[in-house]
Amino acid sequence: MIGRGLASGAGQVPVVARICIVLIASLCAICAGDARAEDGHALWLRYAPLDEATAIAVNARLGPPELFGNSSPMTQAAQSELSRGFDAMLGQSGRGVILARAGQLPGGDSGLAEPLAGLPSGGYRIAQRHDGRVAVVANDDIGLLYGSFALLRHVASGANLDAIDVTSAPALPLRMLDHWDNPDGFVERGYAGRSIFNWWLLPDHLDPRLIDYARANASIGINAVVVNNVNASALMLTPRYIEKLARLADAWRPLGIRVWLSARFSAPRDLGGLSTADPLDPQVRRWWKDKADEIYRAIPDFGGFLVKANSEGQPGPQDYGRTHADGANMLAQALGGRGTVIWRAFVYASGSETDRVKLAYEEFKPLDGKFASNVILQVKNGPLDFQPREPFHPLFGAMPHTRLMLEAQITKEYLGFATHLAFLAPLWAEALGADTGHGEAGRALTVAQTLAQGGMAGVANTGSDRNWTGGHFDQANWYAFGRLAWNPDLSADEIAREWAAQTFSRDPAFTVPVAETMVGSRQAVVDYMTPLGLAHQMGTGHHYGPAPWVSDLSRPEWNPTYYNRADKSGIGFDRTVTGSDALAQYAPSVAVHWADAATMDEDYLLWFHHLQWDYQTQSGRTLWRELVARYDRGVAAVDAMAAQWADLASYVDARRHRDVADFLAIQKREAHWWRDASIAYFGAVCGCDLPPGTRTPAHSLDWYEAQRFPDAPGNP
Ligand code: BDP
């Protein structure tokens, strides 16, 4: 009401008086540290006012907000978001949009619903009615919610509504965030402060941030949240925590988000007092069934369990001589038709001198077809571990009788934490668009297509930092994850542009160059950290900074030297038939592209091949010189990003501009450090001189090797 009064009365107040009111209001806002000041908290939902011409054009397509049919908590959430967004963007309240369920459109508009026939849940159409006004139409209420957010996104990105006609539906059923948050508030691999979940105060107090978090998720189509770490505490399954979780589930339901739990496989022992957690033991099965019943009594739409089993010390069915399928199916039976088990494929055995990247395939491929219908296998995008670049995981396409989910990491454990600007949409798009080579009759079968019965999970990058994600540009990764899980065909550039327009400025003089930089930023990280297909060269435990020399860790596959295999004669991991033959896990039509070092995409060169230092790469340079050139290219790209950002100061509010500039300065320093330390080490190993004209590392190799960071964040 206050907003409406000010807006409608404004016309009667003399101009000078209006200017004074605005000035006084701004001063008060500054003095009071106004929460509306730009600190990044509003994410891409900040709904900045439109310029006058666009506001008039948009306004012409709106009318009094209206809902055809009965209201529900979900349609109320949609309507409240529409008012919030349009009030802020148009500077006045009262105008809005018609929301209509397909069957409830008035006669003259019934054709609007035609394209919705057969669309999956959540699909919507935004189009003009017979009178020119805009309507959001959907088969279900969640579609109305998503359509409302899509309409706001459309307008907030700077487009007008004159010819709008958009029909869209989610490509993948599950679009999930996985939080690696512990009950005590620590976030494993978190770089944005403590957990957003204050379990201690739940269920009595629900932080309003958790509603904003759910709005942000709903705005990009995320519909599932695993609230706790895969390295799970059994505490989360106790009655006390189920009550807390129920409060969260109630709060998020109107925004279309279901809660899920990471389940500790040994819970029947840890909590139930049983002597075993053997999945074939009747008492164990009973315990899980009772636990599931207890959860569903409190949370009727509970999503299900995510399980990390027999991996990195976690308990699992193999502790009892059972298979992963035995474990997953036991939990699936406990949930029954009510929910789903998501079983992680991220496993690797200790001690063996085989190739770690082969292990998940070896373990799970034989189990194809053995999982219950409510089990989904969750596979990381690549076969190693969320590296800056990896080939896609060979399990995609190789498990035709198993529902699959792709796991991506939004938090940047291996890409410079929250401080490096690395837009991950290109990384995910690369994986999603890869042809697995398992299509029928020579047709392509992309990784994204193999997820049609599963979905995509992203390890969340949120925390208690005011801007949620530590770095402002890290918000773009949360955003891009949701957008790609909704539509894996979206281009990274498109996502970057719409995000930048909503988050910073709609001016194409800003969005175009910024999107271009964002799209190139991931390759920059690859170049200054792990060029030419190198992987896992990060510092021990915390994974901060370069450590290609580390070779003394107890498990062979924890050592960077295991992956770079650099010695006097050459560098790289031979995964061809003369080496580990991991290549054979891919379909022949795919493997052939990586088999020949001379013709392959050199971004994967040292992932698949061990080559002499004087091997001639496709540029004509020797391998050593090419490596140095790639490190230099990465460093130069970061220098250019920092310079570009300085030039764009006039488009961004001072505080966020400074925040980003500070982080870019850190990234610049660390990119140089990565390059210098890596060149110092590899140069020493091969006994190679620096190519002429190349900058000498700032310090000695000893200096780089002596760096220690026991205080690096996110390390359990
Ligand atoms: C690794 C992380 C570790 C996770 C593990 C996983 O370093 O903290 O627990 O992945 O995905 O990348 O289970």
Residues whose N, C-alpha, C, O or C-beta is under 5 A from the ligand:
A	BS01	BDP	F346 D385
